[in-house]
Amino acid sequence: MGVLNLTPDSFSDGGCFDATDAADAAVAAGLELWRQGADLVDVGGESTRPGSVGVSVAEETDRVISVVAALAAAGVLVSVDTSKPEVAAAALDAGAEVVNDITALADPDMAALCAARGPGVVLMHMQGTPETMQLDPRYHDVVAEVARYLIDRAAAAVAAGVDPARICLDPGIGFGKRLDHNLDLLSGVATLAATGYPVLIGTSRKGFLGEILATAGHGAPADRRDPATHATTALAVVAGAAVVRAHDVVGTLQAARTADAIVRSHGR
């Protein structure tokens, strides 16, 4: 899953498409992610970095819909990264095929929309909101608690009419988690995969990678964390992750394919 953020304030690539030719530049970037080998391009119009504040339905819609429509028309498989049912509905009308919701269909209208329209659905775990999630996240057993939450949200989605075969689970690395929580979740990918649902892992360039590197004396800003991202990608794939979300498609794809080949070699 290639990341295409159409925001001025996302932690890694915010502000890349805020010029007058923003839509054209964003479409070109999305097409390049697809050309590089992304199986899905995830288009987002609202930053969810720690401390971020939400935007209106109108603003988010204005940012994403023309880009979604152009990419879909070019044959790109598009997901829309939103928790707003109005934005999701417009994106589906424009050709998106997946709804990636960080609130795991908390809005009943989003659940009803996904049940009626039948897109793929990504349900993510988050403790708190983007504005508050990193203030004081706490867990007794983060893997067990996140797994239980996601199973419960999947059950709620199915009860609302969502096809279980269209559901993917995301533990929400970096969303209301400290460094130790993120590491525990990455160590517990196999537990999440054992739920029977495909698991999406999104670690790309996130702050916990910067913490790890800084502790080792090699701190790096977000746009220099791709090698660290690739390490998490390989380990997640070995543990059973079905989807990895990344800014650097080429490097991530190499890591994922190599790890997958090693895993599959055991079955020969």
N, C-alpha and C positions, 0 to 999 in steps of 0.2 A: 504494500500500500504506500504509494508515494504521497508526500505531504505538499499541499498547495494552499498556503495561508494568504488570504486576501485581506489582511489586517494591517493597521499601522503599528501594532504593539505586541505581536507575538514574540516569544522570548528569543527565537533564533533568526527568523526571517521576516519579522514584522517590518512593514514599510517598503517592501520590495516592489509593490504594485500600487503606489499612491500618486503616481503622476497622471497627467491628462490622458495618456495612452494606457492606463492601468489595465483595462480589460483585454486589450490586444496582447500586452506583455504577459498577462496572467495565462491567457489561452496558449501562447507560445511556450510558456514554462510547463504547463500541463501536458502539452503534446510532447515536449522533450522528455518528461518523466515517463510517458507511455513508450516513447521510442527507446528509451534506455532499458525498458523491460518491466516496468511496474505493471502489475495485473489489475490495479485499481488506483485511481487518482482521487484522493480525499480532499474535497474543497471545503474550506472553512472561512466564514466571514466574521467570526467573533473570537477574540483572543480568550483563552482559558488558562493563561499562565498564572502562577501564584500572584494574588493581589489584584488581578484584573477585574474591571467592572463591566457588566454586560452592556450591550447596545440594543437599540430598538429593533422591532421586527422589520420596519421599513429600511433602516440602514443596513441590516444584515442581508436582507433580500436584494437591495440595490447592489451590494458588493458581489454576490455570488451567482445570481440567476443567469445573467448573460454569459458568464464563463462556463457554467454547467451546461447550458444549451449548446454553446459552440463546441465544447469538448465531446458531448454526447453525439452531436451531429457528425463529428469526425470519426466516430466509432470507438471512442474511449469509454471504458467502463468507469463510471463516476459514482463516488459516494459523497454525501453531503454531511459535514460535521456540524450538527446543530441540535439543540434541545427544544427548539421552537416548532410546534406543529405547522404554523403558517409558512415558515421558511421551508420546512421539509416538504410540504404539499406543493409549493411552487417549484422546488427543485425536482420533485418526481415528475411534475408536469413538463419540466424542461428536459427530462431524459435521465435523471439520476436513477440508479438502481439499488442503492444501499443508503440507509439512514444510520449514521454513526452518532449515537446519543450519549453524552457523558453523564446524563442523569438516569440512564437505563429506563426510559419511557415513564419517568415519574409523572409526567402530565398525562392524564387519562385521554386527552384529545390526541396526543402523539401515539399512544397505544392503539386507539381506534383507527387512526389514519393508517398505521402500519398493518393492522389487521385487514383493513379494507383494500389497500393498494398492493400488498404483498411484496414489498422490497426486502432485500436482505437487511438485517437489523444487528447492530453492534450495541451490546449492553455493557456499560462501563461502571466500575465502582469508583466512588469518590466520597471521601469523608468531608462534609461541609460543602462550601461553595468555592469557586475559584478565588473569590475575594478573601475568604477566611481559612481555606483548607490547610495552609501551612503554619497557622498560628500555634497550635498545640495538638498535633495528631497523636492519638493513643490507641493501642490495641493490646489485648491480652494474648491472642494468637492470631497474627495478621493473616496467615494463609487460610486458616479455618474460618475466620470471620468474613474475609473477602469471598471465599468460595461459597459460604452459606448465603451471603447477600446476593451473589450472582445467580445461584440456583433459585432463590426465592423470586428474583426479578424475572428470570426466564419463565418460571411457573406462572407469574402474574401476566406476562406477555402472552403465553399460550392460552391462559384463561380468557384473555381479551380477544382471542381469535388469531393471534400470530402463529404462523406455521412454524413448529419447532425446528424444522429442517432449514429455516431461514435465519436462525439465531446464532450469533457468535458472541463470546464472552471476553471482556477486557478487564484485567485486574486494576487498571488505572495507575500504572507506575508513575509516581510523582504527584498524584492527586490526593492530597491529604495523607502523605506518608513521609517519614523521615528516612535517612539513609539506610538504617537497619531494616526498616519495613520493606523498602524496595529490594534490598538484597534477599531478604527472606522470601518475598514473592517470586523473585527470579529463581531462587532455589526450589520453589514449590510449584513450578509450572506443570510438572507431571501430575500433581494433585489436582490442579485446575483442569487439565486435559482429561482426567479420569471422570469428570462430570458427564462426559459424552458429547459435550458441545465443543465445536472448534474454538480455539483460544487465540486471541490477538494480543501481541505484546508490542507496546510502544515505548521504547527507551530513547529514541533518537535525540542525541545532543542534550539530554536533560541534566538538571542541576546536580543530581546525585552522582553522575559521572564526573562532573567537575570536582565534587568533594573527594571522590576516590583519588583522582589524579593529583589534587592539591596535597592530600595526605602523603602521597608518594614523592612530593616535591616537583611535580610536573603539571601544575595547574594550567588549565586551558579554557579559553572562552568558548561559548556554545558552538561557534562555527569551526572549531578545531577538535571536536570530540567524536568525529566519525570513526576513528580506529577503536575507540572505547565502545561506541555503539555496535560496531561489527562483532566485538567479543561477546556482548550480550545477545546479539542476534544468533550467533552460532550455538551458544549454550541453550537458548530458548528453543531453537529448532530441534536440537538433540533431545530436549525434554518433552517435545510434543507440540510446540506452538504451530498453529496452522497459518497464521498471518503475522507479518512483522511490518510495522509502520515506520517509515524512514524518510528523511530529507535527502540523503545520498543513496539514490537507487542503485547506481552501478556497484559501489562497494558493498552495500548491504546484500544485493543479489548474489554477488560472488561468495560472501560469507554464508548465506543461507543455502545456496546450492552445494557448496563444499560440505557443510555440516550434514545436509540431507543425504548426500552421496555416501558419507561415512556411515550414517545410521542404516541406510538401505543395504550396505554391503554385508551387514550381519544376517540378512535374510537370504543371501545367495547360497 
